[in-house]
Amino acid sequence: MLRVGDLERSLIFYTEVLGMRILRRKDYPSGRFTLAFVGYGDESENTVLELTHNWDKTHYALGQGYGHIALGVEDIYSTCSAISERGGLVVREPGPMKHGKTVIAFIEDPDGYKIELIQMNSREPAS
């Protein structure tokens, strides 16, 4: 779950820039918040991301405990190019990770959350 300051801006990013779908969305007027779930497929078979928008809050400090979301991609170079073309911010261009061979890149969402992209066929086996 990510807390977001502007739900519409975040939904545009996750759907139009990353290609996810809005799976469900519900307002909770008595609690003054909205939950929106986005992902690449049905929740029964895929991992989804919950975006929480508290109506009275427009910004969050990212905190020290948050690392990043990671998404596997088939072609990291064309994915980063497409993300840039759609207005997304690539903050680390694709290339091998430090101390390894796995090809990664990092992008940033509108609230400053980092998202790691991992080239699927370059992942090193777990030891």
N, C-alpha and C positions, 0 to 999 in steps of 0.2 A: 504494500500500500504506500502510495506517495500522497502527501498533502500538497495541494497546488493552490496558488494564489488566484488564478484566473482560469476557471474550468474550460471555458470556450476556447481560449488560446491553447491550452494543453490538449484538448480534444482534436483541434486542427493539427497540432504537431504529431500526435500519436497516430492519427488516421491518415492525414494527407502526406506527411513527411515519412513516417515509418510504415505506412500501409496496413495498420491494424484496423479492426472494425470495432464500432461501439456495440458491445454485446447486451448491455442493459444499463439503465440509468434511473435513479429514483431520488426525488426530493424528499427531505424530511423537515417540513416547515416548523414543527414544534422544537426540533433540535437545531434548526437553522444551518443545515448542511445538505449536500448532495453527494451521492456516491455514483460513480460511473465506472463501469468495467470494460476494458478494452483488451483485445487480443487478436490472434491470427486464426482462431477457430473456436468451435463450440467449447464451452467451459467443461463439459463432461469428458473431453478428450485432450484438452490443451491447457497450458498454464495461461493465466490471465493476470492483468495488472489492474489493481483497484486505485482509482484516483478519487481522493476525498477533497471536497471543496467546502470549507467552513465559510459561510456567507459573510461573516464579519471580519475576515482575515484576508489580506491581499498579498502577504509576503511571509515566508518562513526562512529562518536560518537553517542551513543544511545539516548542521550538527557534525560531531566528530565520529559518530558510529556508522553513518551511512557510507557505503563504499560505492557501488554502482550496480546497475542492472546489466546483465550480459545477454546478448542475442547472437545465436549462430546464424551465419549467412553463407550462401553458396559462392558468391563472387564479391568479395569485400571491396574491390576497386570500383566496380560498377555501382555497388550499393552506396558507397560514399559519394560518388559522383552524382547519383540520383538524389541523394539526401541534400547535397549542396544546391542542386538545381531547384529543389522544392523549398528552399529557404532555410534548411537545417544548418547547424553550425558543427563542422568537423573540427574538433580541437586537437586531435592527434591523427595525422594521416596514416593510412595503412602501412604496416611494416612488421617485421619480426619483433616479438616481445623481447624485452631485456632478459638475458640469461636463458633464452629458449628459441625455438624455431616457429612456434605458433604465430600466425599473422593476425594482428589485431589492429583496431582503430578505436578512437573514442569520439563520441558526439555528445552534445549537450542539449537538454530540453529547455523550454522557455523559462523554467524555474531554476535552472542551473544544475539539475541532476545529471550526472554523467551516465552514459550508456556505452558499454563496451560492445563492439562488434567483433566476432571471432570467425575467421575463415574456417569453415567446417572441415575441409579436407587437409588442413595443416595442423590440426590439433595433435599434440603429442600424447601418447598413451599414458594413462595413470600408472604410477609405479607402486 
